[in-house]
Amino acid sequence: QLFTVEAPQGTHSRISLPDGTQVWLNAGSALSYGSSFNETSREVSLSGEAYFEVAKDANRPFIVHTDHFATRVLGTSFDVTTAPRADGSSAVVLVEGSVAIDVANGESVTLNPSERFSMKDGSYSVYEVDPYKYISWKDGLLFFTSNTLFEVLQKVAAFYKIEITCSGEIGSRKCTGKLILFDVLDGTLDVLSDIFRIA
């Protein structure tokens, strides 16, 4: 038997797995696991984005499967994003602990805390980041650093599972800061229109 948990659009969901692992599912994301989870193994499948705080169990690694790679951990905190993203990439951001990412060709990449693994079109890169900027969505916030309004709107559109278009000069305006993700889309759009002085 397969269990699937989905987070509705415009909000995120927090669930507890049978082994004590805590999972935050971002809007429009889905997590699946079998009825034998925690009995013989700890494996889940993810579509979308999720933040994990994994319960420690040295004898049974926790494995997150996506279409592009598998992430193996013993006990740690990390974020996994699966394609499609605005840039078409999938990624893992490690907050604490250690993870190994098994890519399609059998190669394994180990991350250190505050590192981000990003894969696009079969190739990947690893670089240092501020992890909270990537996991702040679980607290109802999005952080931006010199992002264009177009990029901001793409993240907002992904959270609410809608399409937002932005044309002309306004889309290239840059912003830095944090945006509160309201339960209702209109509240978030009102804040953006005040910031950018658009109607």
Sequence and secondary structure as in RCSB ss.txt:
>XXXX:A:sequence
QLFTVEAPQGTHSRISLPDGTQVWLNAGSALSYGSSFNETSREVSLSGEAYFEVAKDANRPFIVHTDHFATRVLG
TSFDVTTAPRADGSSAVVLVEGSVAIDVANGESVTLNPSERFSMKDGSYSVYEVDPYKYISWKDGLLFFTSNTLF
EVLQKVAAFYKIEITCSGEIGSRKCTGKLILFDVLDGTLDVLSDIFRIA
>XXXX:A:secstr
 EEEEE  TTS EEEE TTS EEEE TT EEEEETTBTTTBEEEEEESEEEEE    TTS EEEE SSEEEEESS
 EEEEE S  TTS EEEEEEES EEEEETTS EEEE TTEEEEEETTEEEEEE  THHHHGGGGTEEEEEEEEHH
HHHHHHHHHHT      SGGGG EEEEEEE  SSHHHHHHHHHHHHT  
